[in-house]
Amino acid sequence: MAVSSTPARSPRRARGEGQWALGHREPLNANERTKKDDDPLNVRARIENIYAHGGFASIDPADLRGRFRWWGLYTQRKAGIDGGRTAVLEPHELEDEYFMLRVRVDGGQLSLEQLRVIAGISTEFARDSADITDRQNIQLHWIRVEDVPEIWRRLEAVGLQTTEACGDCPRVVLGSPVAGVSADEVLDPTPALDAIVEQFIGNKDFSNLPRKFKSSISWLADMPYEINDISFLGVEHPEHGPGFDLWVGGGLSTNPMLAQRLGVWVPLAEVPEVWAGVVSIFRDYGYRRLRHRARLKFLVADWGAPKFREVLETEYLKRSLVDGPAPALPDKPIDHIGVHRQRDGRYYVGAAPVVGRISGTQLAELADVVEAHGSGRVSLTPYQKLLVLDVPEERTESLVTGLRAIGLEARPSTWRRATMACTGIEFCKLAIVETKARGQELVARLEERLGDIDAEITININGCPNACARTQTADIGLKGQLVVGPDGRQVEGFQVHLGGALGMAQGQTAGFGRKLRGLKTTAEELPEYVERVARRYLDGRTEGEAFAQWVMRADEEALR
């Protein structure tokens, strides 16, 4: 028998995922190369010393479409470019010579001085724009690079910043808008949140992560804790007392995943150290080869919670964490809208703009109304709403009236209370459809046709698949896309997700919305569609049945 002389093949080596801890330090894509060439935080000096003087044309493209984000700056979409061209045009063809500027409001807390400064910047430099985001930020538009140094000077003079408001770094840290005042809060996490921001935001140890990193810290379940990269949620340990339950690996976009509990109890004093340990794992083990797999959720999904905890304890903390129980959830979801008593006997009042759309003029008026009613601060929520804190009981009704006079409703309809929208095609280069104006129109039409209802139906409107407005976790989630209209031509529309939810209260099961084959609506037909489905739910629900529960048992025809 002849013997082959062909040598045996060695096993194929697994392709590296760009994990630094495994020795894969060479950049594997353009984004990683940009970060390696120069730490993005260094671009501030060029903005102040070169670009603010030379104008938009003087900006290096690697800074413009990359490093600027670490200082909260994105080029905004050029007006007049329809959604059908979003994925076709090059970045320089989509962008205008103006910027969106994101102001970090870690924990959501703003003093009246800070509120007035943001209002002044909005009216002087941003054409009166000032949207409240679902990450507790304020977003300004129409910003010129020439004005950025002066804007920074004004913000930082009152303790605000845009540092790492965007980019592959730790974004704003969400915190309860009623931290320190809620009658239901056992332990105020503000010291830990402040320590994280002071020690680690703008710190070059964490300025080059594989992708963005989202955090939340709250005693109350008033944060969407299941969809952050890391969340600390208040819990009572039977032996050690109040502390925080740790969740990691949540995120939405095109591959939605819910965070996983690590099963540990973290005392307040150790929250910053544990936070830094989790971020370090992401920095060192996160996947950097492909951008679409570079979020922490993919690493957690591959490792599983037990291994993630083991690496955190053995490699980063050098100690074991205490096992802990799951947190107790409230009877119903918390949104803080309306009039509520604080632990000190004063009150807070939560009010809703429509889909987060507000203006610098309104913010200035808000500051005047708040001051006139004996309060010195407001806070923002992760649902595009705002609260006025520390109001004397006898002034609450007058405050409700004063807020209504400037377009902020403390007793909103279900529709106004529970509808959110992302930035959309008006300013965002990734968007395919309009969102803010559609959301405002939708709320107005539903209020006119259905009035207020004795049920909550959340509606989240997104301009593209990236789920900035948390499309998959709403009762009615609307993902913007082009659809075929009645005349056979493509028009703006939405793919519909139904029955999504997060585990924000007892009895709620977290899950992503139901997608029926071909269930889409044009933007023009959207109000009629939502009204139709809402009426069917109201007519067909059983006692106490939530919309998401009804969706799971309803036949497909009822959902179309």
C-alpha positions in Angstrom: 0.0 0.0 0.0 1.3 3.4 -0.9 1.9 5.8 2.0 1.1 9.4 1.5 3.9 11.8 2.0 1.5 14.7 2.7 2.2 16.1 6.2 -0.7 16.1 8.6 -2.3 19.5 9.0 -2.0 21.1 12.4 -5.3 22.2 14.0 -6.5 25.6 12.8 -5.8 28.2 15.4 -8.9 30.0 16.7 -9.2 33.5 15.4 -8.4 36.1 18.1 -11.2 38.5 19.2 -8.8 41.3 19.9 -8.7 40.7 23.7 -5.9 42.5 25.3 -5.6 40.1 28.2 -4.9 37.3 25.7 -2.1 39.2 24.0 -4.1 40.5 21.0 -2.9 44.1 21.2 -2.7 44.9 17.5 -5.7 47.0 16.4 -8.0 44.9 14.2 -10.2 47.7 12.8 -10.1 51.4 12.1 -11.7 52.4 15.3 -9.1 50.5 17.4 -6.3 52.1 15.3 -7.6 55.6 15.9 -7.7 55.0 19.7 -4.2 53.5 19.7 -2.8 56.3 17.6 -3.8 58.9 20.1 -5.9 58.7 23.3 -9.2 60.4 22.4 -9.2 62.5 25.5 -6.2 64.4 24.0 -8.4 65.9 21.3 -9.7 68.6 23.7 -6.4 70.5 23.4 -6.8 70.5 19.6 -10.4 71.6 19.8 -9.4 74.5 22.0 -6.2 75.5 20.3 -6.7 74.7 16.6 -10.2 73.7 15.5 -12.1 76.5 17.4 -9.9 79.0 15.6 -9.8 77.3 12.2 -13.4 76.3 12.0 -15.0 73.1 10.8 -12.8 72.8 7.7 -9.7 72.6 9.9 -10.8 69.4 11.7 -8.8 66.2 11.1 -11.3 63.5 10.0 -10.0 61.0 12.6 -10.8 63.5 15.3 -14.1 64.6 13.7 -15.7 61.2 13.3 -13.9 59.5 16.2 -12.2 61.3 19.1 -14.7 64.2 19.2 -17.2 61.8 20.8 -15.1 61.5 23.9 -16.0 65.1 24.6 -19.7 64.7 23.8 -19.6 65.9 20.2 -21.2 64.2 17.2 -21.7 65.9 13.8 -25.4 66.2 13.2 -27.3 65.1 10.1 -27.4 67.5 7.1 -30.9 68.7 6.5 -32.8 67.4 3.5 -31.2 63.9 3.3 -34.0 61.3 3.3 -33.9 58.0 5.2 -33.3 56.0 2.1 -29.9 57.5 1.7 -28.7 56.9 5.3 -26.9 53.6 4.6 -25.8 54.7 1.1 -23.9 57.9 1.7 -20.5 58.3 3.2 -20.2 60.0 6.6 -18.9 63.2 5.1 -21.9 63.3 2.8 -24.4 62.9 5.7 -22.9 65.3 8.2 -23.6 69.0 8.6 -21.0 71.5 9.9 -22.8 71.6 13.2 -22.6 69.3 16.3 -24.9 67.6 18.8 -23.4 68.2 22.2 -24.3 65.9 25.0 -24.1 67.3 28.6 -23.5 64.6 31.2 -25.9 64.8 34.2 -24.7 61.9 36.3 -27.4 60.8 38.6 -29.8 63.2 36.9 -29.4 66.0 39.5 -29.3 69.7 38.5 -29.1 72.8 40.7 -30.9 75.9 39.5 -27.6 77.5 38.7 -26.7 74.6 36.4 -30.2 74.6 34.9 -29.8 78.3 34.0 -26.4 77.8 32.5 -27.7 75.0 30.2 -30.7 77.2 29.3 -28.3 80.1 28.4 -26.1 77.9 26.3 -29.1 76.5 24.5 -30.5 79.9 23.6 -27.2 81.5 22.7 -25.4 78.7 20.9 -27.9 75.9 20.2 -30.9 77.6 18.5 -32.9 76.9 21.7 -32.6 73.1 21.5 -32.3 71.0 24.7 -33.7 67.5 24.6 -33.9 65.4 27.7 -32.6 61.9 26.8 -33.5 58.5 28.3 -29.9 58.5 29.7 -30.5 61.5 31.9 -28.5 63.7 29.6 -29.3 67.0 28.0 -28.6 67.1 24.2 -28.0 70.4 22.5 -27.9 70.8 18.7 -26.6 73.3 16.1 -23.3 73.7 18.0 -20.4 75.3 16.1 -16.9 74.1 17.0 -15.9 77.7 17.4 -18.2 78.0 20.4 -17.2 74.7 22.1 -14.4 76.2 24.4 -16.7 78.9 25.8 -19.5 76.3 26.3 -17.1 74.1 28.2 -16.0 77.1 30.3 -19.6 77.8 31.3 -20.5 74.2 32.0 -17.4 73.4 34.1 -17.8 76.7 36.1 -21.0 75.1 37.6 -19.7 71.5 37.9 -21.1 70.1 34.7 -19.1 68.4 31.9 -19.3 66.7 28.5 -16.3 64.5 29.2 -16.9 60.9 27.9 -20.5 61.7 27.2 -20.0 59.6 24.0 -17.3 57.3 22.7 -15.8 53.9 23.7 -15.7 54.8 27.4 -17.9 55.0 30.6 -20.9 57.0 29.6 -23.2 58.9 32.1 -23.9 57.0 35.3 -27.6 56.7 35.8 -28.9 57.3 39.2 -32.3 57.6 40.9 -33.8 61.1 40.4 -35.0 60.9 44.0 -31.8 59.6 45.6 -31.5 61.0 49.1 -35.1 62.1 49.3 -37.3 59.1 48.5 -39.4 57.8 51.4 -38.8 54.3 50.1 -35.0 54.5 49.8 -33.1 52.7 52.5 -29.6 53.6 51.4 -28.6 56.6 49.3 -26.1 55.5 46.7 -25.0 59.1 45.7 -21.6 58.9 47.5 -20.6 55.9 45.4 -21.9 57.4 42.2 -20.0 60.7 42.9 -16.9 58.7 43.6 -17.0 56.8 40.3 -17.5 60.1 38.4 -14.7 61.9 40.3 -12.1 59.0 40.1 -12.8 57.4 36.7 -14.5 59.8 34.3 -11.7 61.3 32.1 -9.2 58.8 33.5 -7.1 57.3 30.8 -7.2 53.9 32.4 -10.7 53.6 31.0 -10.7 55.9 28.0 -10.1 53.1 25.5 -12.7 50.4 26.0 -13.9 48.1 23.2 -17.2 50.0 23.0 -19.4 52.2 25.1 -20.1 51.2 28.7 -23.4 52.1 30.4 -23.9 52.1 34.2 -26.7 52.6 36.7 -26.7 52.8 40.5 -30.0 53.1 42.5 -31.5 51.7 45.6 -34.9 51.9 43.9 -36.0 49.9 40.8 -36.5 53.2 38.9 -33.7 52.6 36.5 -33.8 50.2 33.5 -31.2 48.0 35.4 -31.5 45.0 33.1 -30.2 46.7 30.0 -27.0 48.3 31.2 -23.5 47.0 31.1 -23.4 47.2 34.8 -26.2 48.0 37.4 -26.2 48.1 41.1 -29.7 47.7 42.6 -30.6 48.1 46.3 -31.1 44.9 48.3 -31.3 44.0 52.0 -28.9 41.2 53.1 -30.3 39.1 56.0 -26.9 39.3 57.8 -25.1 42.3 56.4 -27.9 44.8 56.0 -28.5 47.2 53.0 -26.2 47.0 50.0 -26.4 46.5 46.3 -27.1 43.6 44.0 -24.8 43.4 40.9 -26.0 42.9 37.4 -23.7 42.8 34.2 -24.0 42.4 30.5 -27.3 44.1 29.5 -27.8 45.9 26.3 -30.2 46.3 23.4 -29.5 47.4 19.8 -29.6 44.7 17.1 -28.7 41.9 19.5 -30.7 42.6 22.6 -29.6 40.8 25.8 -30.7 41.2 29.4 -28.2 41.7 32.2 -27.3 38.7 34.4 -27.2 38.7 38.2 -23.8 37.7 39.6 -25.5 36.8 42.9 -23.3 39.0 45.1 -24.0 41.6 47.7 -21.9 44.8 47.5 -21.7 47.3 50.4 -22.0 50.9 49.5 -18.3 51.7 50.2 -17.2 48.9 47.8 -19.3 49.9 44.8 -16.7 52.1 43.1 -14.0 49.4 43.4 -16.4 46.7 42.1 -17.5 49.0 39.3 -13.8 49.6 38.3 -13.2 45.8 38.4 -16.0 45.2 35.9 -14.9 48.0 33.6 -11.4 46.5 33.7 -12.6 43.1 32.7 -14.4 44.8 29.7 -11.3 46.7 28.8 -9.0 43.7 29.0 -11.2 40.8 27.8 -13.7 42.6 25.7 -13.9 41.7 22.0 -12.2 44.4 19.8 -12.1 42.6 16.5 -15.6 43.3 15.3 -17.5 46.4 16.4 -20.9 44.7 16.4 -19.6 42.2 19.0 -17.6 44.6 21.1 -20.2 45.2 23.8 -19.8 43.6 27.3 -23.0 41.6 26.8 -21.3 39.3 24.3 -18.5 38.5 26.7 -20.9 37.8 29.5 -23.1 35.6 27.2 -20.0 33.6 26.2 -18.5 33.3 29.7 -21.7 33.0 31.8 -22.2 34.7 35.1 -20.2 32.2 37.2 -17.0 32.6 35.2 -17.4 36.4 35.1 -17.7 36.5 38.9 -14.7 34.2 39.2 -12.5 36.4 37.0 -13.7 39.6 38.8 -12.9 38.1 42.2 -9.6 36.4 41.4 -7.9 38.7 38.8 -9.2 42.1 39.7 -10.6 42.4 43.3 -8.2 39.7 44.7 -10.9 38.6 47.2 -14.3 36.9 47.3 -17.5 38.8 47.2 -20.4 38.0 49.6 -23.2 36.0 48.2 -26.5 37.9 48.2 -30.2 37.6 47.7 -32.2 39.0 44.8 -33.7 42.4 45.3 -37.3 42.9 46.2 -39.2 44.8 43.5 -42.1 47.3 44.1 -45.7 46.5 43.6 -45.8 48.5 40.4 -43.3 50.3 38.1 -41.9 53.6 39.4 -41.8 56.6 37.2 -42.1 59.4 39.8 -44.7 61.5 37.8 -47.1 63.5 39.9 -46.9 64.7 43.5 -45.0 62.6 46.0 -44.0 63.0 49.6 -40.3 63.0 50.5 -38.8 61.5 53.6 -38.3 65.0 55.1 -41.9 66.0 54.8 -41.5 68.1 51.7 -42.6 67.0 48.2 -41.3 66.3 44.8 -43.3 66.9 41.6 -42.6 64.9 38.4 -43.7 66.3 35.1 -43.6 65.2 31.5 -42.6 67.1 28.4 -43.7 65.3 25.2 -41.1 62.7 24.1 -38.3 64.6 25.9 -38.5 67.6 23.5 -37.9 70.8 25.4 -36.0 74.1 24.8 -33.6 76.4 26.5 -36.4 78.9 26.8 -38.5 76.4 28.7 -35.5 75.4 30.9 -35.1 79.1 31.9 -38.8 79.4 32.6 -38.6 76.2 34.6 -35.8 77.6 36.7 -37.9 80.7 37.5 -41.0 78.6 38.4 -38.9 76.2 40.6 -37.3 79.1 42.5 -40.6 80.8 43.0 -41.9 77.7 44.7 -39.1 77.4 47.2 -37.0 74.7 45.5 -33.4 74.9 44.5 -33.0 71.8 42.2 -34.5 69.5 39.7 -33.7 66.1 38.4 -34.0 64.2 35.2 -35.3 60.6 34.7 -34.3 57.9 32.3 -37.7 58.2 30.8 -37.3 61.7 29.3 -39.1 63.3 32.2 -38.1 65.8 35.0 -38.8 66.3 38.7 -38.8 69.3 40.9 -37.5 68.4 44.4 -37.9 69.8 47.9 -41.2 71.6 47.4 -43.3 72.7 50.5 -46.6 70.8 50.7 -48.6 74.0 50.4 -46.9 75.0 47.2 -47.4 71.8 45.3 -50.7 72.6 43.5 -49.4 76.0 42.5 -46.3 74.3 41.1 -48.4 71.9 39.1 -50.2 74.9 37.6 -47.0 76.8 37.0 -45.4 73.8 35.2 -48.5 73.3 33.0 -48.2 77.0 31.9 -44.7 76.3 30.4 -45.7 73.0 28.7 -44.7 70.5 31.4 -47.6 68.4 32.7 -47.5 66.8 36.2 -50.8 65.0 35.6 -50.3 63.8 32.0 -52.4 61.4 30.1 -51.2 57.8 29.8 -50.0 58.6 26.3 -47.9 61.6 27.2 -46.6 59.9 30.3 -45.5 56.7 28.6 -44.2 57.7 25.2 -40.5 58.1 24.4 -38.6 58.9 21.2 -35.0 59.0 20.1 -33.5 62.0 18.3 -34.5 60.7 14.8 -33.7 61.9 11.3 -33.9 65.5 12.3 -30.4 65.4 13.7 -29.1 61.8 13.7 -26.9 60.5 10.9 -28.0 56.9 11.6 -31.7 57.5 11.5 -34.1 56.5 8.8 -37.3 58.2 9.9 -38.6 61.2 11.9 -39.3 60.4 15.6 -39.8 63.5 17.8 -42.4 65.2 15.7 -44.1 61.8 15.0 -44.2 61.1 18.7 -45.7 64.5 19.5 -48.3 64.0 16.8 -49.1 60.5 18.1 -49.6 61.6 21.6 -51.9 64.5 20.5 -54.0 62.2 18.3 -54.4 59.5 21.0 -55.4 62.1 23.6 -58.0 63.4 21.2 -59.3 60.0 20.1 -59.0 57.9 23.3 -58.5 60.5 26.1 -56.9 59.2 29.2 -57.3 55.5 29.9 -57.1 53.3 33.1 -54.1 51.3 31.9 -50.5 52.0 31.0 -49.3 51.3 27.5 -45.7 52.3 26.9 -44.7 53.5 23.4 -41.0 53.8 22.4 -40.2 55.3 19.0 -36.8 54.7 17.4 -35.5 56.1 14.2 -33.3 53.1 13.3 -32.5 49.5 14.6 -30.0 50.8 17.3 -32.8 51.0 20.0 -31.6 54.2 21.7 -35.2 54.6 22.8 -35.4 51.0 24.1 -37.7 49.7 21.3 -37.7 46.1 22.3 -38.7 46.7 26.0 -41.9 48.7 25.3 -45.5 47.6 25.2 -45.4 49.1 21.6 -41.9 49.4 20.2 -41.6 51.1 16.9 -38.4 50.6 14.9 -38.0 53.1 12.1 -37.5 51.8 8.5 -38.8 52.4 5.0 -42.0 50.6 4.2 -44.1 50.3 1.1 -46.9 52.8 1.1 -50.4 52.5 -0.4 -49.2 53.7 -3.8 -46.4 51.1 -3.9 -43.6 53.6 -3.2 -41.3 53.6 -0.1 -42.3 55.9 2.7 -41.3 56.4 6.3 -42.7 53.7 8.6 -42.0 51.4 11.5 -41.6 47.7 12.2 -43.8 47.0 15.3 -42.6 45.1 18.4 -45.4 44.3 20.9 -45.4 43.3 24.5 -41.8 44.0 25.5 -41.1 44.6 29.2 -38.4 44.9 31.9 -38.7 43.4 35.4 -39.5 46.6 37.1 -42.2 45.4 39.5 -43.4 42.2 41.2 -45.0 39.9 38.7 -43.3 41.4 35.6 -41.3 39.2 33.5 -38.6 40.8 31.4 -38.6 40.0 27.7 -38.4 41.5 24.3 -41.4 42.5 22.2 -43.2 40.0 20.0 -42.6 40.6 16.3 -45.2 39.3 13.9 -44.2 38.6 10.3 -44.9 41.6 8.1 -46.3 43.7 11.0 -45.4 47.2 9.9 -47.1 50.5 9.6 -46.4 53.7 7.6 -45.7 56.8 9.7 -48.9 58.4 8.4 -51.0 55.4 9.6 -49.3 55.0 12.9 -51.9 56.9 15.1 -54.7 54.8 13.6 -52.7 51.6 14.2 -51.9 52.4 17.9 -55.5 53.4 18.5 -56.8 50.2 16.9 -54.6 47.9 19.0 -55.2 49.9 22.2 -59.0 49.6 21.8 -58.7 45.9 21.2 -56.7 45.5 24.4 -59.1 47.6 26.4 -62.1 45.6 25.1 -60.4 42.2 25.4 -58.4 42.3 28.6 -59.2 40.4 31.7 -59.2 42.1 35.1 -55.8 43.3 36.0 -54.3 42.0 32.8 -51.4 44.2 31.5 -50.9 45.0 27.8 -47.9 42.7 27.5 -49.8 39.8 29.0 -52.7 40.4 26.6 -50.3 40.5 23.7 -48.8 37.1 24.5 -52.2 35.4 24.4 -53.9 37.5 21.6 -54.3 36.1 18.2 -52.3 37.7 15.4 -55.3 39.4 13.8 -56.0 41.3 17.0 -52.5 42.7 16.8 -52.6 44.0 13.3 
